[in-house]
């Protein structure tokens, strides 16, 4: 385990070194850790001026890029080999809760914000590529479908999950209702194109298949407190 002197809000594994991971923290900094050298962080990047709430390592081949999102309303692009950010993305009018790389399109990431929007960005251009007014509430989480480069899901304080097709953002592809408090994290399955998992301040984890007439597959009520994060194993298709 690693210690930092402030709350750690997110973590992402390196895609090119199985021992390296990056965390982001309440003091606005990112920390690079190496499990082979547990003394302290290899690097600390301190540029965000408020809580760094989201961090993600790019999934596409041929690039090693990290994106971070902060309550200072900016997202920043990092190359872990370079000591400072490569670029800062501005446009959100509220705190950024989630920044997630596209698993399909190089240099493309999505961000979810307290300004009620989902935004799509391209690292080659500084401005926002697409603004989706996703909910009439703060959007706390987003994720990309692993099988469709145009499909994303958002989860929000209004207790709903919505699917978005980037080719037509006028209305959602699907809306999933069932959570009774804000949805904190949503993830698409790595094994099934239409299955996703969500967790919420209602203490539950829920599994959904948006292709079904009754999309709620299962509600897991094991937790006795806010459920703040989840992820699905890439190796064991039944493991969360």
N, C-alpha and C positions, 0 to 999 in steps of 0.2 A: 504494500500500500504506500501511497505518496501523501505527504502533507503539504497544504498550502494555507496561507494565513487569511483566507477569505473563502466564502462559499463557492463551490464548483458547480456550475449549472449544466455543463454538457461535456461530452467526451467523444472523440473520434479516433479510430485506429488508422495508422499509416497504411497506405496501400502498397508500399514498397519495402517495408521493414516490419516484420511481425512483432518486434520488441518495442516499437515506438508508438506512442499515442500522444494526443494533444487534448488538453482540457482548457476550459475558459471559465473566468471567475468574476465575482462580484466587484473586484477592483478594476475591471476593464481589461485585464491582461489575459494573454494566452500563454500556456506553459507546455513545452515539449518535454516528455518524459521517456526514459529508456529503461525497460525492465532489466536490462543487463547492467545498468549503472543506477542503483537505487538511491544514491546520495542526495540528489536534488534535480531540479529541471536542467536539461541540456541548454535550453533557451527560454527566455521570457520576453514576450512581445507586449509592450504596454503602449497602446495608441488610443484605444477607445476611451472616451471620457466618462462613460457610465458602465453599468454592468454589461459584461460580455455574456450573452445568454445562449448563443448557438455557435457550434463549430462543426464543420464537415469537410472531409477529405475527398477530392475528386475521384470518381469511379471509372472514368473513361481512360483508355490506354494512351500513352504518349504524353501525359502531362501529370505533374505532381503539384497540385494546387490545393490550397485550403481556403475556405470562405468562413468568415465569422460575422455574426449579427449581434447588434448591441441595442441597449435601451437608449443610446445616444442617437438613434434613428438612422444609423449608417450600417452598411455592410462593408467589410474590407476583404481584399484578396491578398493572399500570402503565398509565397514560395518558401517552404520550410528551410531551404538552403540560404535564403536571403534574410538579413537581419531586420528588415522593415517591410511594411506593406507595399504591394505593387500598385494598388489602386483603391480608392474609396468610392462607394456607390451611395449617392444621396437621392432622395425622392420621397421616401416614406415620411408621413406626417405624424407617426406615432412610433412607439417602441417596436423594435424587431424582436420577435420571439423565436423565429425559426428560419434557418438558411440551409437549403438542401440542394446538392448538385443533381443535375439530370444524369441518370445512368446511361443515357443514349447519346446525347448531344454534347460534344466537347465544348468546354468553356461556357456552359449554360447552367444557371442556378435559379431557384425559386426562393422567394422570401415571403413570410407571413407576418402580419403586423397588427398592432393595436389600432391602426387607422382603418381597420375593417377590410383591407385589401390583400390579395395575393398578387405578387409582382414577379415577372420573369425578366432575367437580366442576361446579357451576353458580355463576357469579360473583354471582348474586343472593342466594345463601344461603351462609353461611360454612362450614357443615359439609360433609363428603363426601357425595355423592349415592349412590355405588355403590362397593363394594369387591369386586374380583375376585381370588381367590387363584390367580393365573395360572400360576405355576411353583413347583417346589420348589427354586428357585435365584434368585439376583438377576436382576431384570428390567432390562435395560439400555436397551431401546428399545420404542417403540410408535408406531403410526400409524393413522389413520382411513381407511377405504375412501372413495374419492371418489364412489361411486355408491350407497352404502347407509349411511344415517345410523346404523344400529344395529351396524355391523360394524367391529371393530378387530383389529389384529394386534399381538402382542407377540413380542419376541426376547430370549433370556435366556442366562445362563451355562451352562445345561444343553444348549446347542447346538441347541435347538428353536425353531421359530416356531409360535405358536398363534393361531388366529382365534377371536374372541369375539363372540357375538350378545348385545347388551345386554338383550334380552327374555328370555334364558334362559342364565344364566351357570353352570349346573351342570356343563356339560362344553363343551370347545372345539368349534367348528364344523369346524375342520381342524387337523391337526398336520403340520408339514413338517420332515422329518429329512434330514440330509446334511452340514451343517457339522460340523467336528471340534473346533472351539474356540468360545468364547463369541461370540454374535452381538452386534455392537456397534450396528448401525443397520438399520432396516427401513423401507421406503417402499412404499406402494401406487402403482400406475401411475395417472397422470392420464387415460389414454386407454382402459384396459381394466379392467373391474370386478373381474376375478379374477386379475390379474397383479400380482406384487410383486417387489421386489428387496431383497436383504439383503447385508450385508458383515460380515466376521468377523475375529477374531484368527487364523484359519487361513489368512490372506493372500488369501482368495478373495472374489469377488462372485458371487452366485447369483441367477438369475431363476427365478421359480416361477409356475405357473398352478394354483391350488388346486382348480379345477374338473375337472382331468384325473386319470385313474387314476395316471399317472406324472407328478407335478406339477413335478419339476425340469426346467426348460427348457434351462438353460445354466449352466455353471460357468466363470467367467473367472478365470484364474490369472496375471494380468499383474503383480500386486504382489509385492514381495519382502520386505514387512514387514506388520505389523498393518494391516488396513484398518478405519479408524475412522469413516468417514462416507461417505454418498453421497446423491444426490438425482436426481430425474428431471426432465428439461426439460418445461416446460409448452407449449413452442412446437414442438419437434422430437420427434416421438413415438419416434424411435429413439435419442435421445441421453440419456446418463447422465453 
